Amino acid sequence: MNLKSERRGIHVDQSELLCKKGCGYYGNPAWQGFCSKCWREEYHKARQKQIQEDWELAERLQREEEEAYASSQSTQGAQSLTFSKFEEKKTNEKTRKVTTVKKFFTASSRAGAKKALAGKLKEIQEAKAPSPSIHRQASIETDRVSKEFIEFIRTYQKPGQDIYKQCKLFLDTMSHKRDLSIEEQSECAQDFYQNVADRLQTRWKVPPEKVEKAMDEVEKYIMTRQYKYVFCPETTDDEKKDLAVQKRIRALHWVTPQMLCVPVSEEIPEVSDMVVKAITDIIEMDSKRVPRDKLACITKCSKHIFNAIKITKNEPASADDFLPTLIYIVLKGNPPRLQSNIQYITRFCNPSRLMTGEDGYYFTNLCCAVAFIEKLDAQSLNLSQEDFDHFMTGQTSPKKQDSDSFSPDVCLGVKQMCKSLDLLSQLNERQERIVSEAKKLEKDLIDWTDGITKEVEDIVEKYPLEIKPKSQALAAIDSENVENDKLPPPLQPQVYAG
């Protein structure tokens, strides 16, 4: 049934004024015949569709650029192009890029979408070839996290839209605050966390458990985008502290579990596996980009430590057992960029996680372990200062356990290893003695040679050698020179007549 009324002399069909979507409300010609509620829904659907298309276009552009760069590299290695051909190729490539960028920007009809696309294009241009693979990996991870965040906030409907709007506004604001100190950026992030949580609780009446989950996703999205700007920035001395801690840990490589009173026996295979997993988890912390993920690595490491203590002692571990074992794990693993990770978590993690829960407890213990390592001295290990200095300089090392004192259940490999280490130590001592004696013998030979030479010189000087002139040689007995020799004439034979 069509109801008609006369308005300013024009007959209007009221059914034509209803919302085009059929919700029963009146539509507005300025909103293309939709009511305000349906228009917002249609607008957000169109906007999300446009954003998705823009993302696909941006990804296709990046793939084309990478393929073009790889093709140019392979072509350059196969044959040498002339200068004219190179200029022609360069001109065509530049024209193609300009056309693509124009198409990229005209694809969106709204200013907000254009701004988002411009920011995305800037990120793609920064990651263009030749760019390190780690930058491409970071870009892929950022895209993945962004898509996951958009999928997550859709489940929150209107509160989710508000969250997304606030996050985009925060990222846009932080992009203009790069010149601020890292402490000021940390305060901005903490204020943002608090404002979003309060907004969800007071305005949207979201339950506490959903608020906590939403804040985890907000932190993941925000810090993945901000990671390269706020982790170990050049304006701080975080890198210097990292190098100092690594150098300190390397100098303490000789510290044994017995010195720290660690209640863990690595001779048990299961315990040894737990120790390896704990070291792996604490090292893996540096590969994560989100503070919550870094805390998760610390928590997994701590749980492996508690299990190792429990298996060794056959009873639940206590806090007094946990901290020395954590110190030993840090010394044995020497995690990379340890101070930078601690500072990053402190500055940009959701404060509710650090102040409550097991994540905050384990993180506090890690900070205590690092502080202990930095101040570790002879008294902390119940050693004399002389022994501590010798161990630190590498002059000596702690005495290894005697292979004869092992328990019967110890595997033969460990016994043989300790026995071999003892033999190597003895051979090293013998070699040092031989080298010392050889040097002493060489010195004695040199001194003896110098002494003999000096004595000969003294004797020659005291008793000089006098050489007399050569005397005239005597004539031979059978010589015919009788006169000169003044010899009597020879006897003549006489004949007697008989």
Phi and psi in degrees as a GROMACS rama.xvg file:
@    title "Ramachandran Plot"
@    xaxis  label "Phi"
@    yaxis  label "Psi"
@TYPE xy
-99.9948  121.28  ASN-2
-96.2533  127.822  LEU-3
-117.001  146.779  LYS-4
-142.265  157.81  SER-5
-104.753  120.301  GLU-6
-128.179  112.965  ARG-7
56.628  35.0087  ARG-8
80.0685  7.84163  GLY-9
-116.198  127.259  ILE-10
-78.2583  124.463  HIS-11
-119.838  133.192  VAL-12
-83.6015  113.489  ASP-13
-62.818  -25.7703  GLN-14
-65.6927  -24.7021  SER-15
-77.2309  -18.7897  GLU-16
-85.229  -10.9434  LEU-17
-72.2595  158.215  LEU-18
-59.1105  139.177  CYS-19
-65.4516  -22.2785  LYS-20
-81.7289  -11.7708  LYS-21
83.0977  27.5954  GLY-22
-83.4738  -11.0661  CYS-23
100.408  -13.2413  GLY-24
-89.1022  161.792  TYR-25
-77.8256  140.494  TYR-26
-89.6379  168.294  GLY-27
-122.376  126.514  ASN-28
-57.6821  -30.9579  PRO-29
-67.3697  -20.0111  ALA-30
-107.098  27.1417  TRP-31
61.9143  33.3932  GLN-32
85.6632  3.96479  GLY-33
-96.5565  157.355  PHE-34
-77.0346  172.978  CYS-35
-62.8713  -41.6819  SER-36
-65.9958  -48.6228  LYS-37
-67.909  -32.9604  CYS-38
-64.1209  -42.8707  TRP-39
-61.6269  -41.59  ARG-40
-64.1376  -45.2816  GLU-41
-64.8182  -38.0163  GLU-42
-64.1864  -44.6859  TYR-43
-66.7211  -36.4503  HIS-44
-63.6765  -45.3168  LYS-45
-64.5687  -38.7082  ALA-46
-65.298  -45.0772  ARG-47
-63.2755  -38.8052  GLN-48
-64.5417  -40.3645  LYS-49
-66.7099  -41.9678  GLN-50
-62.0136  -42.2165  ILE-51
-62.636  -42.2027  GLN-52
-64.2652  -38.8644  GLU-53
-65.2852  -38.9059  ASP-54
-63.458  -44.5126  TRP-55
-62.7893  -39.439  GLU-56
-64.9217  -41.5658  LEU-57
-64.0025  -41.2654  ALA-58
-65.5456  -39.2576  GLU-59
-64.5427  -39.1792  ARG-60
-61.3627  -42.1432  LEU-61
-64.7165  -41.3508  GLN-62
-64.1234  -40.5631  ARG-63
-63.8324  -40.1907  GLU-64
-65.3307  -41.7868  GLU-65
-66.3416  -39.9793  GLU-66
-66.9444  -38.8262  GLU-67
-64.3553  -40.1529  ALA-68
-67.4639  -42.7794  TYR-69
-63.6558  -39.3988  ALA-70
-65.2697  -40.829  SER-71
-66.1785  -36.1751  SER-72
-67.1059  -42.9929  GLN-73
-67.9321  -37.3673  SER-74
-67.1247  -39.5048  THR-75
-64.918  -34.1938  GLN-76
-75.6236  -27.3552  GLY-77
-81.945  -40.3247  ALA-78
-147.921  160.353  GLN-79
-100.23  122.496  SER-80
-84.3238  146.772  LEU-81
-74.5505  167.155  THR-82
-66.7765  -40.8583  PHE-83
-64.1216  -43.2518  SER-84
-64.23  -38.1523  LYS-85
-63.0876  -42.8  PHE-86
-65.4926  -39.143  GLU-87
-64.3797  -43.2237  GLU-88
-64.2189  -39.6878  LYS-89
-64.2778  -41.5534  LYS-90
-64.8201  -43.6527  THR-91
-63.4405  -40.4491  ASN-92
-64.5667  -40.7769  GLU-93
-65.6432  -41.501  LYS-94
-63.5626  -41.7522  THR-95
-63.0684  -40.4098  ARG-96
-64.6309  -42.9655  LYS-97
-63.4583  -43.5461  VAL-98
-62.9147  -41.2845  THR-99
-65.2051  -41.3983  THR-100
-65.7019  -40.0259  VAL-101
-62.1649  -43.8338  LYS-102
-63.0342  -37.5417  LYS-103
-62.2769  -42.1956  PHE-104
-78.7838  -31.5299  PHE-105
-78.8164  -7.64635  THR-106
-69.2109  -21.7803  ALA-107
-109.257  139.738  SER-108
-105.124  5.48282  SER-109
-122.078  148.779  ARG-110
-67.6347  -37.3427  ALA-111
-64.7375  -42.1263  GLY-112
-66.1734  -36.9528  ALA-113
-62.6128  -40.9826  LYS-114
-63.4139  -41.8309  LYS-115
-64.4047  -40.2364  ALA-116
-66.665  -37.8685  LEU-117
-62.7315  -40.9126  ALA-118
-65.3253  -38.9484  GLY-119
-66.5981  -40.2304  LYS-120
-63.3484  -36.9168  LEU-121
-63.7763  -41.1714  LYS-122
-64.5915  -38.444  GLU-123
-66.9634  -41.0135  ILE-124
-65.1829  -34.4824  GLN-125
-68.5792  -27.1329  GLU-126
-96.64  13.2108  ALA-127
-76.4403  162.32  LYS-128
-69.3299  147.254  ALA-129
-84.2046  113.547  PRO-130
-121.175  145.954  SER-131
-61.1606  151.681  PRO-132
-63.8556  -26.5843  SER-133
-68.3592  -31.3733  ILE-134
-69.9289  -41.7746  HIS-135
-63.6653  -39.0696  ARG-136
-64.3614  -40.9441  GLN-137
-64.1975  -40.3679  ALA-138
-64.3079  -41.6912  SER-139
-62.8969  -42.1705  ILE-140
-65.2254  -39.6084  GLU-141
-62.4383  -43.3127  THR-142
-62.7809  -42.2109  ASP-143
-63.6656  -44.5291  ARG-144
-64.5279  -37.6622  VAL-145
-63.4617  -43.6262  SER-146
-64.661  -42.0181  LYS-147
-63.1368  -37.089  GLU-148
-67.072  -41.9785  PHE-149
-63.4051  -41.6257  ILE-150
-63.7152  -35.5865  GLU-151
-69.3644  -46.2683  PHE-152
-70.7024  -16.966  ILE-153
-64.2573  -28.6721  ARG-154
-71.3722  -16.3773  THR-155
-96.564  -2.97086  TYR-156
54.8793  -120.332  GLN-157
-63.7864  -43.3744  LYS-158
-59.4557  -34.6527  PRO-159
-65.7068  -39.3173  GLY-160
-63.6029  -39.313  GLN-161
-65.3573  -40.6619  ASP-162
-61.4756  -46.3866  ILE-163
-62.3846  -39.6458  TYR-164
-63.8068  -44.2378  LYS-165
-65.0157  -39.0719  GLN-166
-65.7321  -44.606  CYS-167
-62.6723  -38.8892  LYS-168
-65.2923  -40.4078  LEU-169
-65.4974  -44.3659  PHE-170
-63.7033  -39.2039  LEU-171
-66.0173  -37.8481  ASP-172
-67.8524  -42.3864  THR-173
-68.3776  -26.8533  MET-174
-66.061  -20.7384  SER-175
-99.4827  6.48004  HIS-176
-121.467  31.8708  LYS-177
-66.3926  -24.0404  ARG-178
-80.8895  -7.38854  ASP-179
-71.1063  156.883  LEU-180
-69.1606  161.384  SER-181
-66.0054  -29.3329  ILE-182
-68.207  -40.074  GLU-183
-68.3348  -37.7822  GLU-184
-65.3356  -35.4318  GLN-185
-64.1248  -41.2325  SER-186
-64.0361  -38.8137  GLU-187
-62.0401  -42.6939  CYS-188
-65.5494  -42.7418  ALA-189
-65.5727  -39.9311  GLN-190
-63.8364  -37.9267  ASP-191
-64.8362  -43.9202  PHE-192
-57.2338  -45.6177  TYR-193
-65.827  -41.5707  GLN-194
-66.2056  -41.1405  ASN-195
-66.2372  -42.3911  VAL-196
-62.9927  -44.7673  ALA-197
-64.1084  -37.887  ASP-198
-64.6009  -40.6515  ARG-199
-67.7134  -37.3405  LEU-200
-78.0709  -43.9011  GLN-201
-86.639  -44.5051  THR-202
-84.2419  -43.6285  ARG-203
-101.571  -5.12872  TRP-204
55.4109  44.3508  LYS-205
-80.6818  138.122  VAL-206
-60.4807  152.886  PRO-207
-58.3983  -39.5648  PRO-208
-66.9292  -34.6837  GLU-209
-74.5363  -31.086  LYS-210
-63.4889  -44.7482  VAL-211
-62.7046  -41.8203  GLU-212
-65.7972  -40.4554  LYS-213
-64.8864  -38.6147  ALA-214
-66.6589  -33.8662  MET-215
-62.9823  -42.4475  ASP-216
-69.1174  -36.7696  GLU-217
-63.0853  -45.2916  VAL-218
-62.0252  -40.6124  GLU-219
-63.2639  -43.83  LYS-220
-68.7971  -46.1045  TYR-221
-66.3551  -49.0733  ILE-222
-76.7277  -24.0799  MET-223
-66.0546  -37.8922  THR-224
-74.4219  -29.8386  ARG-225
-97.3919  -3.70974  GLN-226
-56.1787  -49.1221  TYR-227
-68.0879  -15.011  LYS-228
-95.7915  -26.6992  TYR-229
-115.093  -8.87814  VAL-230
-89.8255  121.858  PHE-231
48.4597  58.6468  CYS-232
-69.9181  158.551  PRO-233
-70.3752  -19.1078  GLU-234
-77.8269  -4.80352  THR-235
-113.718  172.652  THR-236
-102.511  26.587  ASP-237
-61.2813  -42.6525  ASP-238
-64.2197  -38.9585  GLU-239
-62.63  -40.7777  LYS-240
-66.8429  -37.251  LYS-241
-59.3518  -46.347  ASP-242
-64.8089  -38.6821  LEU-243
-65.0268  -41.7793  ALA-244
-67.6604  -42.2283  VAL-245
-62.642  -41.8903  GLN-246
-64.5074  -39.4145  LYS-247
-64.3287  -43.9082  ARG-248
-66.2311  -39.5061  ILE-249
-63.7033  -35.5481  ARG-250
-69.6808  -21.0774  ALA-251
-101.185  25.8569  LEU-252
-65.4156  -17.9108  HIS-253
-84.3301  -8.42334  TRP-254
-66.0873  129.729  VAL-255
-103.232  160.365  THR-256
-59.2282  -32.5657  PRO-257
-64.7607  -36.2645  GLN-258
-65.4788  -33.4834  MET-259
-92.0774  0.52498  LEU-260
57.485  46.6217  CYS-261
-81.8726  121.697  VAL-262
-85.0863  50.3909  PRO-263
-130.751  130.164  VAL-264
-108.353  106.806  SER-265
-74.9276  -5.20991  GLU-266
-72.0545  -19.8469  GLU-267
-80.3741  122.919  ILE-268
-55.7879  -41.8755  PRO-269
-65.3984  -39.817  GLU-270
-67.1039  -39.5042  VAL-271
-61.1115  -38.9877  SER-272
-64.5473  -39.5203  ASP-273
-63.882  -39.3779  MET-274
-64.3551  -42.162  VAL-275
-63.7227  -42.1324  VAL-276
-65.0553  -38.588  LYS-277
-63.5035  -42.9946  ALA-278
-64.2117  -40.5619  ILE-279
-62.0046  -41.9584  THR-280
-66.0587  -41.9646  ASP-281
-70.0818  -28.8388  ILE-282
-76.1655  -36.5899  ILE-283
-66.6943  -17.7432  GLU-284
-55.1543  -35.7437  MET-285
-69.5252  -20.7714  ASP-286
-82.1755  -10.5101  SER-287
-87.6553  153.1  LYS-288
-109.567  -18.6391  ARG-289
-100.987  134.023  VAL-290
-54.386  -38.4371  PRO-291
-64.3333  -37.0948  ARG-292
-69.0598  -36.2347  ASP-293
-64.9107  -41.035  LYS-294
-63.4935  -36.3965  LEU-295
-62.6765  -36.9157  ALA-296
-64.6929  -41.9088  CYS-297
-63.0531  -40.6101  ILE-298
-65.2504  -44.2022  THR-299
-62.3316  -41.5401  LYS-300
-59.8761  -43.9243  CYS-301
-65.6596  -37.7968  SER-302
-67.6046  -37.1037  LYS-303
-63.49  -36.141  HIS-304
-64.9349  -45.3019  ILE-305
-61.9931  -39.1332  PHE-306
-66.6944  -38.6833  ASN-307
-64.2852  -41.194  ALA-308
-66.0887  -41.1154  ILE-309
-63.9144  -41.2043  LYS-310
-67.8812  -38.537  ILE-311
-69.2661  -43.4069  THR-312
-94.5915  -9.37619  LYS-313
58.4199  32.7125  ASN-314
-160.005  159.414  GLU-315
-60.5013  144.738  PRO-316
-79.5787  153.29  ALA-317
-110.521  171.818  SER-318
-65.5919  -32.07  ALA-319
-66.9554  -27.5916  ASP-320
-83.5502  -30.9723  ASP-321
-70.9951  -47.6039  PHE-322
-62.6982  -46.3309  LEU-323
-60.0471  -36.9583  PRO-324
-67.7663  -38.5267  THR-325
-63.7585  -39.3934  LEU-326
-61.1112  -42.8554  ILE-327
-64.1575  -39.4488  TYR-328
-64.3183  -41.7477  ILE-329
-65.3104  -41.3464  VAL-330
-64.9268  -37.5411  LEU-331
-77.8399  -33.607  LYS-332
-88.5334  -31.3413  GLY-333
47.0986  67.1356  ASN-334
-61.8484  143.665  PRO-335
-73.3439  145.105  PRO-336
48.1037  49.3493  ARG-337
-64.7994  -47.5876  LEU-338
-66.3301  -37.9692  GLN-339
-63.1057  -40.5277  SER-340
-66.1019  -40.8285  ASN-341
-63.8297  -44.872  ILE-342
-65.0095  -38.8486  GLN-343
-63.8387  -43.9369  TYR-344
-63.9188  -43.5129  ILE-345
-62.8688  -38.3971  THR-346
-80.0855  -37.0639  ARG-347
-124.737  7.16393  PHE-348
-81.3944  151.446  CYS-349
-58.4247  120.871  ASN-350
-60.247  -26.4398  PRO-351
-64.3031  -28.1265  SER-352
-76.6166  -36.2416  ARG-353
-76.9225  -27.8245  LEU-354
-90.9125  -16.8274  MET-355
-137.999  162.363  THR-356
84.4119  173.625  GLY-357
-72.5609  -27.8764  GLU-358
-60.3627  -45.0328  ASP-359
-64.8332  -36.8779  GLY-360
-65.5517  -46.8061  TYR-361
-67.2208  -35.5432  TYR-362
-66.5424  -38.8866  PHE-363
-62.364  -40.6746  THR-364
-65.416  -36.9463  ASN-365
-63.9915  -41.8246  LEU-366
-61.5195  -40.3256  CYS-367
-65.3736  -38.7198  CYS-368
-63.5124  -42.9267  ALA-369
-65.5585  -41.095  VAL-370
-63.7215  -36.9794  ALA-371
-65.5966  -41.9274  PHE-372
-63.86  -39.535  ILE-373
-66.1306  -29.8231  GLU-374
-107.755  10.8855  LYS-375
-63.8047  132.425  LEU-376
-137.832  -172.847  ASP-377
-63.8537  -38.6162  ALA-378
-66.2581  -33.5766  GLN-379
-64.5248  -28.1635  SER-380
-105.157  7.80967  LEU-381
57.8117  44.2966  ASN-382
-118.812  157.88  LEU-383
-74.9634  155.655  SER-384
-63.2502  -33.9433  GLN-385
-65.127  -46.4502  GLU-386
-64.137  -40.8572  ASP-387
-61.0931  -43.8463  PHE-388
-65.1355  -39.0415  ASP-389
-65.2694  -39.9869  HIS-390
-66.8434  -40.1122  PHE-391
-68.3434  -35.1892  MET-392
-85.7307  -8.50565  THR-393
83.6977  9.78133  GLY-394
-67.7311  -37.7713  GLN-395
-137.055  169.615  THR-396
-133.861  156.103  SER-397
-57.0335  142.797  PRO-398
-65.4896  128.827  LYS-399
-73.3903  155.976  LYS-400
-68.0102  136.024  GLN-401
-67.5546  134.435  ASP-402
-64.6107  -24.3203  SER-403
-75.9231  -18.0444  ASP-404
-92.6083  4.52493  SER-405
-71.5245  152.351  PHE-406
-73.2136  157.298  SER-407
-62.6506  -24.9654  PRO-408
-84.5735  1.58158  ASP-409
-74.6576  140.179  VAL-410
-67.3661  155.501  CYS-411
-67.2498  -29.696  LEU-412
-61.9031  -41.474  GLY-413
-66.0652  -42.1351  VAL-414
-62.4923  -45.6127  LYS-415
-64.327  -36.7789  GLN-416
-63.9771  -45.0687  MET-417
-65.005  -38.2925  CYS-418
-64.8395  -41.1061  LYS-419
-64.6984  -38.8571  SER-420
-63.7057  -39.302  LEU-421
-63.4359  -43.7397  ASP-422
-62.7886  -41.4278  LEU-423
-62.9574  -38.5535  LEU-424
-64.593  -42.1818  SER-425
-65.8089  -42.1367  GLN-426
-62.6686  -36.7791  LEU-427
-64.3433  -42.7104  ASN-428
-63.9596  -43.0818  GLU-429
-63.8552  -39.9206  ARG-430
-64.0815  -40.9296  GLN-431
-62.9275  -39.4709  GLU-432
-65.8894  -42.1902  ARG-433
-62.4626  -44.0117  ILE-434
-62.7784  -39.8733  VAL-435
-65.7259  -44.2372  SER-436
-65.7896  -36.8596  GLU-437
-64.3744  -41.5003  ALA-438
-64.988  -37.6839  LYS-439
-66.7807  -41.5525  LYS-440
-63.4221  -41.058  LEU-441
-61.0168  -41.3527  GLU-442
-65.9063  -40.1983  LYS-443
-63.983  -40.595  ASP-444
-63.3775  -41.8317  LEU-445
-63.9094  -43.1449  ILE-446
-64.5181  -41.147  ASP-447
-64.341  -43.5591  TRP-448
-61.8485  -43.3675  THR-449
-64.6489  -37.3389  ASP-450
-66.6136  -45.7531  GLY-451
-61.563  -42.8616  ILE-452
-60.8901  -40.8792  THR-453
-68.5909  -39.5569  LYS-454
-64.0438  -42.5795  GLU-455
-61.086  -43.1494  VAL-456
-63.1851  -39.4931  GLU-457
-65.0179  -42.6615  ASP-458
-65.1385  -44.3635  ILE-459
-61.7708  -37.5704  VAL-460
-70.2453  -36.0137  GLU-461
-76.6612  -41.0668  LYS-462
-118.239  84.6141  TYR-463
-67.9835  150.917  PRO-464
-89.0928  120.02  LEU-465
-103.204  126.786  GLU-466
-105.89  113.806  ILE-467
-82.5982  154.052  LYS-468
-65.8985  156.245  PRO-469
-74.8984  127.132  LYS-470
-78.7958  157.854  SER-471
-69.552  139.418  GLN-472
-77.7923  140.745  ALA-473
-73.8662  146.144  LEU-474
-72.1784  153.429  ALA-475
-71.125  153.497  ALA-476
-62.7596  -38.2429  ILE-477
-89.9232  18.9915  ASP-478
-72.8988  151.439  SER-479
-85.676  -8.11696  GLU-480
-79.634  80.2051  ASN-481
-79.7492  -33.2223  VAL-482
-67.7336  -48.0691  GLU-483
-65.8731  -31.1968  ASN-484
-82.8623  -10.6945  ASP-485
54.0985  46.1451  LYS-486
-102.565  150.962  LEU-487
-65.1041  154.137  PRO-488
-65.8126  156.299  PRO-489
-68.1607  152.488  PRO-490
-71.0497  137.282  LEU-491
-99.7252  141.973  GLN-492
-70.597  139.464  PRO-493
-115.245  142.222  GLN-494
-110.007  126.042  VAL-495
-105.711  135.409  TYR-496
-87.8073  130.191  ALA-497
